[in-house]
Amino acid sequence: MTAQQSALSHPLRSQRLNALTHEPHSRLDKQVKSHDPFASTGRFARFVAAQYLFQYDLEKLYADTDLARWIPGLEKRCRVEQTLLDLADLEHAVPKGDESIREREMDISEALGWLFVSEGSKLGAAFLLKRMPPLGLSDSFGARHLGEPEGGRAQGWKSFVTALDSIELSAEQERLAEAAASAAFERFTVHLERSFA
Ligand code: HEM
């Protein structure tokens, strides 16, 4: 069994989702970089527009009171406000999101898959934030959505993962969670391509 195969059958759901999304993540990472988002504030604004559309998709999930019983500080984890402020700082129009994800009735397993990707993207955000000074941007202007979450980045991720791993799901729900994590990466890719078109 390869390391990748054994990670896919890891006892922890978070580890399985990590393994499963490793490839889509590398693809997305390359795709982000291919658009040269750090070349100018104008290009970075397009990346922020994609981030906004993704957060807009998930805004209702983050506000879901049932889910909030499982995931600590759920509502505060949403970054839709920060992306809107960033777009305003960057003088970039707010793109119009659609309701296709927001209106979807999701099982808790699917919600977890989507949130896994959104919460995980905060880890990469620390690296992206380091690229901001040459653009004159920071976690208080133009790149607020990449900022350290309240309580710390590592702690925020750790508490999310603990919750993610502690929820009991059926075999069918495990598959739904995995499909949702893949769908979230695809959705971000669509937003990215739209924003840089
Ligand atoms: C919408 C989803 C995501 C986007 C757009 C995204 C984007 C990125 C980008 C562009 C980088 C490269 C930063 C650099 O090299 O300067 C990165 C790095 C990283 N991302 Fe993501 N990411 C996403 C989801 C995730 C998820 C789900 C996880 C983990 C569960 C994750 C964990 C990381 C980590 C640990 C890094 C640091 C370097 C590395 O290991 O590649 N990201 N991300």
Boltz pocket constraint, residues with backbone or C-beta under 6 A from the ligand:
constraints:
  - pocket:
      binder: B
      contacts: [[A, 18], [A, 21], [A, 25], [A, 28], [A, 29], [A, 32], [A, 33], [A, 54], [A, 116], [A, 117], [A, 118], [A, 119], [A, 120], [A, 121], [A, 122], [A, 123], [A, 124], [A, 125], [A, 127], [A, 128], [A, 184], [A, 185], [A, 188]]
      max_distance: 6.0
